[in-house]
Amino acid sequence: MKIATNVHRDAFGGITISNLALFNWLEKKEDTIVGIEFVMSRHVLGPSIYRHFDPAFFQHHIINAIDIIPRLPWEKAWNREALRRRWDVLVETAKEVLRREVPDVVLLNGTYYAPWILATAAQELGIPTVLRYAGVLQREINPKAGYFTRRRLLAYERWIASMADAIIYPSSLCRSVVETDILGRPATHGTVIPNPVEAHGQLARRPAGRYTIAAVGRWSRIKNFQAFVALHENLLAERWPHRAVLVTSYRERKFHVPETIERTDPMSHEDLQKFFRSVHLLVVPSHFETFCNVAAEALVLGTSVLVSENVGFSEILRKAGLGRMVIKNFDDPARVVTAVKRLAKTRLLKKEQAAVAKLLELHLVHHRILTVLQSVLTRSVD
């Protein structure tokens, strides 16, 4: 089976990590990948994260959108037809790639502009599509965005979700939000498949040194790093000894991060794994996450995590008997402080670590994804 999919070069992002895991697994089989990337820079280097793939397995197409999307943003298009006209050159270029490569199915990662373009191209060429949710666009939009902007983006996301021949949700939370807030109905062919994490066979351990809490993620409103800062300041006020580290891509000047918090730039996947092993607790204060790859990765590496019920990975934690790592939300700093102190007194057991790894096992997850792709292909032939 030949699979076309939108790819991204940001090794810090969940989509890229999930894609690489899937590609590494598929490379050992007879399937092939057509990676289509839309870039927003005049000059780009080939991404090193894909260089290890054999060209016979992975073909990487890069489409430059710098002269189109910034000048004609989709927030300003009145409807899908107007947006199709605005982005005609991008859709037609994507269609050229699909005609040349002739994929059997298109795997759409997320609901932002790249999957929208690819979905439009695939629909016009009659190629079946599978949407793998990675973030709900409506939850990502700044609340200060105007009413019409929010309605337009909702319409674009609803179109992608409704036209897909199947939808893969990384969590039941994601499925509930999409079917309630986006589609307004149950998806005909929807299934919940968590994002996979490679088990490293490492025993649960407790790092030496001062108790270290960390938050990791791209800089955005939905990550709610303010709650991490509030947690740190409340721990300081109680004279509770700890070290706080924030790993993120950007910091707004108006958002105050105290000097007592160490700020670190994004790092490679390998360096991030080493970082997880060096901290005691990964805090995920996000307002909403369809899954949360960083929390899953950290826990499988032996690091405790603290997430809210608004994070899809919380479902995996509860299934594995780790409900102590889940709180309702991060709205009350005092309650968060209590949860952190409680986790500091407990140890992540080897059997708990193994239980999470089993639920997110690479072969199991990727086999289920491949089954969805094959079923869509079979239905399209019938």
N, C-alpha and C positions, 0 to 999 in steps of 0.2 A: 504494500500500500504506500502511495506517495502522499505525504501530508504537507500542505502549505500552511504557514502560520506566521503571525506578526512577532518579531523578535525585538529585543532592546539590548543595548550594550552596557547598561548600568548594572554592574555585578552586585550592587548594593540592594537592588530591588527584588521583591518576592517573585515577580513574573519571571525574571531572568533565572533565578535560582531553580524555580519549578521547571522551566523550559530545559535548562541544562541537565537536570536529573532525568527528565523524560528522554532527551536526545541521547544521553549516555546509555540509557537502557535500550532504546530502539536500535542503536548502532550495531548491536550484537545480533540483530534480527535482519530480516530482508526488507524492512521498511526504509524509506528515504524521506528526507526533510527538505523543504524549500522555505528558507527563512527570509521574510520580507521586512525590511526596516525602513521607517520614515525618519529622516534626520532633519534637524532644525539648525544646522551649522553650515556655513559656507565651505569650510574645510574639515574633513574628518579623516582619522586614521582607521584602518581596519581593526575591529575589536579583537583583542587578543584572546578573549574568552572562548571564541569559536575556532581558533586556529588549529586545535588538535584534531578536529574532525576531518575525516577523509572526504575530499571533494565529491567522490562518488556517492557519499551518504548525505552530505550537507551542502546545499547551494545557497549562498548568501547574496541577496539582491538588496541594494541600498537605493532608496528613492529620496531625492533632496526636495524638501517641502518648504525651504526657507523663504521663497518668494511668494508662496501661496497662503499658508495657514496664518502667519502673523498679520498679513495684509488683509486677509479675508477670513477672520475667525468665525468658527461655527456659532458662537453666541449671537452674532449679528444677522445670521440667516433667518428668514421668517419661517421657513418650513424645510422639510427634507428635500423637496424638489429644488428649492432655491439653493440649498447647500450643495446638492449634486451639481448644479450649474457652476457654482463658485469653485468647486474642487474638481472640475471636469478633468483637468490635465493629470491630477493625481490618481483618480479612478481609472482613467484610460491607461495610464502607465502601469498600474497594478494589473489591469486586464491583460496588457501585453505580456507581463511576466507570467501570469497564469496560463495564457495561451501557449507560451513557449514551454513551460514546465509540465503542463497537463497533470495537475494533481488530482487524486481521487476524492479528496475531502479537504476542506479548509478548517483549521482549528483557530478560533478567535480567542485571543487572550485579553480579557477585560472588555470595557465598553467605551474607551476613550477614542480619540480621533483615528488612530491607526487601525484598530479593528473595525471602526465604522467604514472607513475607505475600503478595506479588504472585504468586508461583508457586502458592500454595494457591488464591488467588482465580481465577487463570487455569485451573487444573485443574478446579475445580468448575464453571466455565462452559464448559469444553470448548474453550478457546482455545489454539492451539499455542504452545510456548515455545522460545526459544533461550537457552542459558546462555552468557554471555561471562565467562570466568573473570578475576577481578581480585583476586588474593590467595587463598591456600588457608587456609581457616578453621582447620584443624587445626594448621597451622604458626604461626598467629597467637596461639593460646591460650597463656597463661602456663603454663610447665611446673609451676608450683606449684599449679595448679588441681587439684582432686580428681579421682580416677579416674572417678567417676560423671559429673561435669561434662564431662569430656573425651569420655566415651562418648556422652553425650546430644548434644553438639554435633557429634560425628562422624556420628551418626544423622541429624541435621537436614541436614548438608551432603551426605551420601550420598543422601538423598531428593531434594534439589534436582537433583543431578547425574544421578540415575537417571531422574527423571521428565521431564527436558528432552528435547525432540524432536531437538535437536542441541546440541553443545557447541563453542564457539570457545575455543581455548587460545592465549594470546599467545606461547607458546614450547613447544618440544619438552620442555623441563625440566618445565614445568607439566603437560603431558599425561602424562608419565611418573609424576609424583608423584600426580596425581589417579587415574590408572588403577591404580596400585599400592596407594596408601594409602587412597584414598577409595572408589572403586568396586570394587576387587579384580578388575577385568576390563577389557578394552578397551572403549571407548565405541563403540556401534554407529554413530553419526553424529557423529564428532568430527573437527575439522580445526584445524590450527595456522595462525593468522593474527596476525602481530605487530601491536602498536599502532603507529599511523601518527605521523609527525612531518612538519610542514610545512617544506619546504626554503626557506631564506631567501636563497639565492643569494649568501651572504657567503663570502668567501675565508677559508681557515684563516689564523689570525693568532696572534701571541703578545703578550699584554698587556704594557704597560710596568710598571716597578716591581718590587718584591720578589716572589719566587715565592710564589704564593698557592694553598693547598689549601683545599678546602671540602667540607662534607658537608651534604646537604639532605634533609629528610623530616619527616613527623609523628613525634611522640615515641612510641616503642613499643619493646618489648624486641627485636623482630625486626630493627629497624634497626641494632642493635649499635653505637651511637655510642661505646661504651667503646673499641672498636678504633680509632676516629678519634682519641680523646684519647690513647691509647697511642702511636699513630703520631706525633702532635705532640710528645709528651714525649720520645720516642726521638730525634726530629730535633733537639730542643733539646739533649739530652744530647750529641749529636755536633756541636753548634754549627753545624748546617746552617741558614743563614739562610732564613727563610720566614715567611709570615703564614698563620694558620689561622682559618677562619670556619665557624661552625656555624649553619645556618638550620633552626630547628625550632619547634614549636608550644608546647612545654612542657618544663620541666626539673624532675626530682625533686630535692628538697633533699638526699636521701641520696646522689645521684649527683654526684660532684665533677667540675665542669668548671673547669679552671684559668683564672685571670684572663688568661692569655696567649692564650686562645682568644676570639675575638670572637663573641658570640652575637647573632643577628639573628632577629626574629620573621618568621613566614610573610609572603609578599608576593604581589601579584597576578601573574598569568601574564606580563604585559608586563614588570613589574619583575624577575621571575625571569629572563627572557631577557636583560635588561640585565646582571643579576648574573653570569650564566654567561659573558658576554663579558668580564667584568672579572677572571676568575680563570684560573689556568693549569691546574689539575687538579681535577676533581670526583672525590671518593673515595666509593665506595658499599660500606661494610663490612657490609651486611645479611647476616644468617644465611640469608635466603631471599627472593627476589623472583620473582614469576611473569614479570615483564618488567623494568621500571624505566624509566618515562617520563622522569624527570629526567635520567638518563644519556643516553638517546637524544636528548633535546632539546639537552642541552649539547654533545654531539659534533657534531650537525648545525649548531650555531652556531659550531663551530670550537674547542671546548674539549676537551682530552684527558680521558679518564676512566680510573679504575682500579676494576674490579669483580672479583668472584670467580666461580667456576664455578657457584655457587649462585644466580646472578642470570640470569634468562632472556635479558637483552640480550647476555650474553656470546656467545650463538650468532650474533647479528648481527655482532658485532665480529670473530669468527673468519671468518665468511663474507666479510667485507670486507677481510680480510688484516690485521686489527688485533689479532692474538693477543697482542701485547706488552702490551696493556691488560687482560689477563685473568690472574689468579693463582688458585691452588687455593682458598685461603681466607685469612682475616685472623687466624688463630690465632697465628701467629708474627710479632711486631712487627718483628724484625730482617729477615725476608724481605720484609715490606711496605715497610720503609724502603729496601731495595735496589731494589724495583720502582719506588718513587717517584723515587729518584735517577736511575734508568735513563730513565724517562719525561721527566724534566726535561731530559735531554740530547738528546731527539729532538723532532722537529717533526711535528705532524699535517699531512699533505700534503693538498692540494686534492683529488687523485684519491681519497684514502682517505675524506675527508669526503663526497665525491660518491657513493662506493660505498655508504656507509651510508644516505644520503638516498634513493638509488634503491631499496634494499630496503624502506624504510619510506614510500614515496611515497603520498601521500594517496589519489589516485584509485585506484591499484592495490589498496590495502588495503580501502578502503570498497566498491569494486566486489565484492571477494571476500566481505565481510560481507553485502552486499545479496543476493548469490547464495545464501548459506546461508539467509537469511530467506525468500527466494522459494522455495527448494527445500522448506523445511519447510511453507510454505503450500500448495504444490502437493501434497505428500504427504497433508496433512490433508484436502484436497478430494477426492483420489482415494480 
